[in-house]
């Protein structure tokens, strides 16, 4: 079995709620509105780290049909959100290659157990909606 290398981010960091693995920087948020999941709000990020990507599948979402893949924290294996592989609607193409982190599954910058602003952590899990 190989070694697991985890990227430690510096600055305002979103991290896995379960294992505190860093997942994304606040500055990489593309949208804090209009993204929802079954647990509530979610955020769209231009870049995430320390995630593994699952199988691609077509999902009918509120904004149309998208090809997406679930993303998992490499630290603990929790599903933290999904990645947009392909948007079938022309107006949704901006989402391609970007990832959504579910607020319910991450620690973030709002001070209510969603935010980590310093320190380095190994792990990573759920995402947050901005």
C-alpha positions in Angstrom: 0.0 0.0 0.0 1.3 3.5 -0.9 1.8 6.5 1.2 -0.9 9.2 1.5 0.4 12.7 0.9 -1.9 15.5 2.1 -1.6 19.1 1.0 -1.7 21.5 3.9 -3.1 24.9 2.9 -2.3 28.3 4.5 -4.9 31.0 5.1 -8.6 30.7 5.6 -9.3 27.0 5.1 -12.3 24.9 4.7 -11.6 21.4 6.1 -13.3 18.1 6.6 -15.7 18.2 9.5 -14.7 14.6 10.6 -10.9 14.5 10.3 -9.9 18.2 9.7 -8.1 17.5 6.4 -7.8 20.7 4.4 -10.0 20.9 1.4 -10.1 24.4 0.0 -9.2 28.0 0.5 -11.8 30.7 1.1 -10.3 32.7 -1.8 -11.2 29.8 -4.2 -14.9 30.2 -3.7 -16.7 30.9 -7.0 -20.2 31.1 -5.6 -21.8 31.3 -2.1 -25.4 31.3 -3.4 -27.6 29.1 -5.4 -26.0 25.8 -4.5 -27.8 23.3 -2.4 -27.6 19.6 -1.5 -29.8 17.3 0.4 -28.4 18.6 3.7 -28.7 22.3 2.9 -26.3 24.8 1.4 -23.2 24.1 -0.6 -20.4 26.2 -2.1 -18.9 26.1 -5.6 -15.0 26.1 -5.6 -12.6 26.6 -8.4 -10.1 24.3 -6.7 -10.2 21.7 -4.0 -7.4 19.5 -2.6 -7.1 16.2 -0.7 -10.1 14.6 -2.4 -10.6 11.4 -4.4 -13.0 11.4 -7.2 -15.7 8.7 -7.6 -17.4 7.4 -10.7 -18.9 9.8 -13.2 -22.7 9.8 -13.5 -25.4 11.9 -15.1 -27.6 13.7 -12.6 -30.6 15.8 -13.2 -30.2 18.9 -11.0 -32.2 22.1 -10.6 -30.2 23.7 -13.3 -30.4 20.8 -15.8 -28.5 17.7 -16.6 -24.9 17.4 -15.5 -22.2 14.7 -15.5 -20.8 14.7 -12.0 -18.6 12.6 -9.8 -18.8 12.5 -6.0 -15.7 13.6 -4.2 -14.3 12.0 -1.0 -12.0 13.2 1.7 -8.7 11.4 1.4 -8.2 11.5 5.1 -11.4 9.7 6.2 -13.2 8.7 3.1 -16.3 10.8 3.8 -18.3 12.2 0.8 -17.8 16.0 0.9 -19.5 17.0 -2.3 -19.2 16.6 -6.0 -17.2 17.7 -9.1 -18.9 18.9 -12.3 -17.3 17.0 -15.1 -19.7 18.2 -17.9 -22.7 20.5 -18.1 -25.2 19.7 -20.8 -26.8 23.2 -20.8 -24.7 25.9 -22.5 -25.5 28.4 -19.7 -24.0 26.0 -17.1 -20.6 25.4 -18.8 -18.9 27.6 -16.2 -19.3 24.8 -13.7 -17.2 22.3 -15.6 -14.1 21.3 -13.7 -15.3 23.0 -10.5 -16.3 21.3 -7.3 -19.1 21.8 -4.8 -18.5 21.2 -1.0 -21.4 20.7 1.2 -21.6 23.0 4.2 -23.0 20.3 6.4 -19.8 18.2 5.9 -17.0 20.8 6.3 -15.6 23.2 8.8 -15.5 26.7 7.5 -14.9 30.4 7.9 -18.2 31.5 9.6 -17.0 30.6 13.1 -19.7 28.1 13.7 -17.7 24.9 13.3 -17.2 25.4 9.6 -14.0 27.3 9.6 -10.3 26.8 10.4 -8.1 29.8 10.0 -4.7 28.5 11.1 -2.9 25.3 11.9 -2.3 22.3 9.7 -4.5 19.3 9.8 -4.4 15.9 8.1 -7.6 14.4 6.8 -10.5 15.9 4.9 -14.1 15.5 4.4 -17.3 17.3 3.9 -17.8 20.6 2.1 -19.5 23.8 2.9 -22.0 26.0 1.1 -21.1 29.7 0.8 
